[in-house]
Amino acid sequence: MPLVAVGALLAAACVMAQPAGGGRGRGGGRGAPQNPRASAAIDMTGYWVSVVTEDWRYRMVTPPKGQYLGIPLTQEGRRTADAWDPAKDEAAGLQCRGFGAAAIMRVPGRFHITWTNDTTMQIEADSGTQTRVFHFGGAAPADTQPSWQGYSIAQWEPATTARGEPRAGDLKVVTTHMLAGYVRKNGVPYSANAVLTEYYDRLQGPNGDEWLVVTTEVNDPLDFTMPFVTTTHFKKEPDATGWDPQPCSAR
């Protein structure tokens, strides 16, 4: 499908998915939900494949050093990006810097979403063989150690109609405790103090295709002059066909 057509389809689906009155509605349902799995605003489980509708030349291949157009880098961020050396990353065992939580959903590939229990969801990525874990409720334990995927706290945000009746909503995820990584594989950085906020929305296109739209915001005053925001699209697949786990690569 041409990229322009995909963009138009998603725009139409977004309009259809908005609650009455416009914008993201916030509200609760009738009665207390038993657990996050039972009260899911949307069903995200299954296999999804990236559909690259933007930044193709920055996502499908590793851009040359110094190409960071569209990213609001600080002077420190530019300095780090200009010093990128994939050979040094490989020598230091840091091939996964471009596959951390703040970048992995932008890496083209397939994703498998499942519930591990009633309060924990996970996203497996075949690119880089990474696994994200979403914890519903609570806060990161005091002894949480930094990792590529960090510690993610999730909560459902159900939308409401004008009458207050619950309908579909989104999933909000906030991730901290990340190791410093790259938002682009060519060394464009985010620091260990970055905070990642994401919104996951499920939409249905006019032809019945199911889409997952992920809006990502990376807040990192060290490397960015303002929040770095992207929107990434995924299409539902019927099964694991095409699933192809590959290790992280620095190049």
Secondary structure, 3 states (H helix, E strand, C coil): CCHHHHHHHHHHHHHHHCCCCCCCCCCCCCCCCCCCCCCCCCCCCEEEEEECCCCHHHHCCCCCCCCCCCCCECHHHHHHHHCCCHHHHHHCCCHHHHHCCCCHHHCCCEEEEEEEECCEEEEEECECCEEEEEEECCCCCCCCCCECCCEEEEEEEEEECCCCCEEEEEEEEEEECECCEEEECCCEEECCCCEEEEEEEEEECCCCCEEEEEEEEEECCCCECCCEEEEEEEEEECCCCCCCCECCCCC
